[in-house]
Amino acid sequence: MPPASPQDPPPEASYAQGFADRYDDWFAPARGTDATVAFLLSLAKEVPPGPLLELGIGTGRIALAVAAHGLTVHGIDSSPQMVAQLRAKPGGHDLPVDIGDFAAPPTEQEPGRYAVVYIANGTFAELTTQAEQLACFQHAAQRLLPGGLFVLDAHLPEALATVSGGTMPVNAPGPDFVLRTRSIHPVRQHYVSDYVILDDGRLRHVRVTFRYASPGELDLMAAAAGLRLRLRTGGWSGTTFKDSSRYHVSVYELPVQGG
């Protein structure tokens, strides 16, 4: 096999390690921070009082905006580089953040503590096995207060299939030119996003692997963790979930004992 050419750059370090300082520009803008924050704020009014926890808090794009409305937000993330970006933002030093695996069991201080546990921007799918995803559900449930909510977003597999193999530009601010190619791998229920970035005259390549799951599979994982579906929408804007939806936000509830 010939060596990679400048036109075919090999994948570099994960975005969380090598591109934390550009994450908000390259990977995050399409998700609509304002809608996500408004959705979470509305849920926070419907649950018992308690802090919120963001799994995979990253650069704090969402958590800092939620905290600006007077709510207490904690976070977990595996990347010190991403958390460093959070700390550099206004209010970033005020958020308690643990460095670690967001799907891991809660610490002694965490069980039954949080009113809302949420994971956004497709981060749940970065758990690339069913076992890891089920563990995330189980450990999120363990962190919740009775009546609390676990919230995640995800692509619909049917919608992913329609864009398999497609390449499209990413609308990133600044001078960088970013292309994303997505491929689907049904055997493992994976989809892979390859980003090629023209960064100051240099081609850079980032590959991110995700595991997709149908809403029905997610609901089974939730039930196995003692959660039940409370709400499913067609996105963070709260649109109706329907046959034409390409994306969904699912809200699971930890039932109150006897409820």
N, C-alpha and C positions, 0 to 999 in steps of 0.2 A: 504494500500500500504506500503511495507517495506521501511525503510529509505534507502537513496542512500548509496551504498558501495564505498570503494575506487576505485573499478573497474568501477563504474558508477557515476562519479562525476556530481553534478548538475551544470548548467551553472553559471559562475561567472559574474562579471561586464562586460559591453561591452568592446570590445577590445580597444576602444578609451579612456576609463577611466582606466581600470585595466592593460592594456598591451601595453601602448603607447611606453614604452622603448624597447619592443621587436617587434613592428609592422613591421619594415623594414625586420627583419629576418623571421618572421613567416608568414606574409601575403602578402608581396609586391614583392618578387623577381621574380615571374613568369611572370610579365607583360612586362619586357624589357624596362628599363628606357631610354636607348640610342635611341631606335626606336621611343618612344613617344616624346622625346625631338626633334629629327630630324624632325618629322612630324609637330610639332608645330612651329618650326623655319621656315619651308618651308611655312606654312600658313601665318606667320607674314610678309612675304615678299609680300603677295598678297593683303593686306588690307591697309586701311588708317592708317597713323601713330597714335600710341596710346599705352597705357599700356595693358598688358594682365592680366586677372583675373582668378585664379584657385578657383573653388568652391570645398570645402572639401579639402583644401590644406594639411591638416594633418601634417606629419613630414617634408614636404618640399622636398621630394625625387625628384619630377619633377620640381617644381618651382625654386629651387636653381640651378639646372642644366641649366634651360632656362635662368635664370638671369645671369649665368656665361658667357653667349654669348652676354651680353651687353643690353639685353632687360629689360624693367621695368615690374616687376611682382608684383601683389597684391594678397591677398588671403582672404578667409572666411572659418572658421571652427568652429564647435560647441564645440570642446574639448580643454580646456586649457592644458590638459596633452599632447595632440599631438602637439600643438603649442610650448610647452616647449621643446619638442624634436627638433623641427625646430630651435628654438632660440639657442640651444646648438651647432648647426652645424656651420661651417665656413660660414659667410655671412648671417646667420639666423637673425641677429638683423637688417639687412638692408631692409628686406622685410616688407612692411606694411601689417598687418594681423588683420582683425576684428574677434572677437569671436561672433559667432551667427549662426543662421540658414541660410545655403547657398541658400535655396529656398525662403527666405523671400524677400519682396520688397526692391528695392535699397534705399539707404539713399539719402539725399538731394544732396550730393556731387557726387553720382554715375551715375545718368541717362545720357545716351549718351556719356559715357566717354571711354569705352574700345574698342579696336580693335578686340580682341579675348577673349571670355569667354569660358573656357573649364573645363571639369570634367572627371577624368580618374580613372582607376583601378576599374571599376564597381560601383563607388560611387553613380552614378545617381540612380541605382536600389535600394539603401538603402532608398529611398523615397518609402514607401510601399503602397501608394494609388495612384490612377490615378489623383485625385485632387492635391496631392502634386507634382506629376511629371509635370502636366500641369502648375501649378504655377511656377515651376522652369523654364520651357520654357518661360513663360510670363515675369518673372522678369529678366531672362538672356537677352531677347530681349530689355527690357527697359534699360539695362546697356550698350548696344552696340552702337557704332558709326554707322551711315548709311554706309552700305557696310561691316560692321564687321561680325564676324563669331562666332557661338556657336558650340562647338565640344563636343561630348560625345562618350563613348564606351559602348558596351552592348553585352551580350550573345544572340544568337538566340534561341528562345523557342524550336525549333525543335532539336537543338543540346543539350539543357538541358535535354530534354525528354529521349535522348539515354543514359544519364549517371545517371538517377534518381536512388537513393538508393545506389549508388556506394560509396565505401570507397577507398581512395588512400593516400599514404604518400605524404607529402609536403616536397619538397627538400629545407630544411632550413639549413643555415650554422650553425656551432657550434654543441654542444653536444645534443641539444634538439631534441626529436623525436616527429613529428607532424603528425597526421592523420586527414583527412578531409572526412566527410560523407555529401553528398548532397541529399536532398529529395525535391520532386516537389509537390506543392499543387495547382492544377489547379483552384479550386473554387475561390481563391483569386488572382490567377496569382502570387503566391509566390514560391520562392525556398529558402530553408533553408540550410545553411552550418554550420555544427557542427564540431568544431575543438577540438580534444583531444590532449593535449600536455604533454609529460613526461618531466617535468621541475625540474631538480635536485632531482629526485626520487619522485616527487609529480605529481599526475595526475591533470591537469587543463582542464576546458571545457569552450569553448567560442561558443556561438550561434549567428549567424548573419542572419537576415531575409531580403530578397530582393524581389522586385516586377519586374517581367519580362514583357516586352512588345515587340510585333512584330515590325519590321521596319515600317510597314504600320501604326500602331498605333502611333508610334513616329512621323511619318510624319504628321499625322492629328493634333497632339498636336502642332507641329511646325507651321503648317498653322494657327491654332487658335491663335497663339502668333504673327502672322505676319512675320514668317520666311519661307524660302523655302530651299529645299534640294539643296545643291551645289555639294556634293561629298559623296559617300559612298564606303569605302574600306573594305577589309577582315581583317583588323587589322592595328595597328600603323605602321607597316612596309610598308604600302601602297599597299599590295597585292590586286589583283582584287577581288571584291566581287562577289561570284558565288554560285551556288546551294550547293556546298560542304563546304562552309564557316561555321564555328562554332561560329564566333565572328564578330563584325563589329565596325567600327568607322564611325560615321555620322557627316557631317559638314553642318551646316545650316547657311544661309546668311540672314542678315537684308537688304532688298533691299534699294537702294538709291531712294529717292522720284523721281518718274517719270522714274525710270530705269526698 
